[in-house]
Amino acid sequence: MTMESFTELCKKNNLKVTPQRILIYKELVESKDHPSTEVLYKKVKKIFSTISFDTVYRTLLTFSKIGIVDILTLPGEPKRFDGDKSRHYHFICKNCDNIIDIHDNSCNIEIPESISQKFDISDSKIIFVGICDKCIKNK
């Protein structure tokens, strides 16, 4: 998503386009490691020293609500955020907790009719879990 698209989406959802929101969004999109709120907070705080952890967290949740970012939840771990809105999947390493994007659209989920008739499904996610190639090499 371009900054112009980001700005338009914020305005469409009655969100002011503040320097803090712009920076939080830029830091998230430039990050490829699916950062937690804590990680993003530390990066943003270097520029906006008075910004609070709560502001960063609430901003990320708001971005998620309006469809700018996705939230990845791992059992027992803090929420992680993904600014890449292109269609892709995730691989989560059980050893190092790294989350890796998989841009291979050959995996498709066909929603059974019994489910699609009952629910209004807007999205589906595929998450692979295992040991990443770096952890395998380090064994």
N, C-alpha and C positions, 0 to 999 in steps of 0.2 A: 504494500500500500504506500502510495506517495504521501508526502506531507500535505499536499493539496487535498487528497482524499481523506486523510486524517482530520484536517481542519473542517471539511464539509460534513463529515460524519459527526464530529463533535457538535457543530452548530445545529445540525438536524436533530440532535438529541438534547438540545438546550444546555450544552456544556460550554462554558467559557474556555477559550483556547489560551491558557496561561503558560508562561514560560516553564513552570514546574511540570505541567502536563506534557508539554512538548518534549522536555528533557526525559521524563520517565518513559515516554513512548519511544524516543530515539534510542535510549539506552537498551530498552527491551528488544527492539527490532535488530539492533546491531549485535546483540548478544546471541550466540548460537548454542549456549549451554543450558537454556531453559532455566533462568535464574529464579531463586526464591525472592520473596519480598526483602529479606535481610540483605541479600547480595545487591539488589537494585538500590535499596536504601543507602547502602555504603557508597555506591557510585554517585548517586544524585546528591548526597550530602556534601561531597567534595566541592560541588558547585553552588548548591543552595544550603549553606551551613545551618540555616534555621528550620529547614523542612523536618517534619516529624515522620517517624516510622508509620504512624497511623495514617498520615496523609498519603504516603506512597501506597500503603496497603489498600486504602479506600479507593484511590485512583485506579489501581489495577483491577479491583472488583468492578468498578464502574466501566472500565474499558471492556471487561469481559461481558457485562450486561448488554452493552451496545454492539458487541461483536467485533471489536478491534483486536482482542487477544483471546487466547484459549487458556484455560486452567488445567494443569495436569496434577492429579492427586495420586500420591503413592501412599500405601498404608504405612502409618507410623512416621511419615515424613511431612515437612511443611509443603504447602502448595507451591508448585512451580508454574511459571508463566511462559507462554509461547507467543511471540509476536509474528510468527510466520503463518499467515492465513491461507497459504496455498494448500491444496489437497495433499496431505502426506500422512505418514504413519510414524510411530515411535518405537524405538527399541530401548528398554530399560535394563541396564546391567545390574544384576543382583549383587555383584561383588563391589563395584565402585560407585553405584548409584548414578552413573552417567546416563543422560537421556540423549539418544542419537536420532536425528531425523532420517526417515527413509522416504525418499522421493521416487517411489516405484508404485505406480497406480495399477499394477496387475492384480492386486488383492481387492476383491469386491465382496461386499456383504449383500446378499439378497434378503431383504426383509420379508419374512413370511407374511402372507396375506392376513392370517389371524391376528398378527400384531399390527400391521399397517392399517387395518380397518378399525382397530380399537384406539390407536394412538395417532397423534399428529407428529410424526417424526421429522425433525429438521436436520439432523446430522447423525453420523455414526463415527466411531473411532476404533481403530485397530492398534493395539499395543502389544508388542512382542516383549517377552521377558526372558532373560537368560544371562549368559556371560559374554561380554564384548570381546572383540578380537585382541585388544590391548591386554586385557586381564588374562586371556588364554595364553598369549605369548610370554607373560611374566610369570607363569606357573613353573 
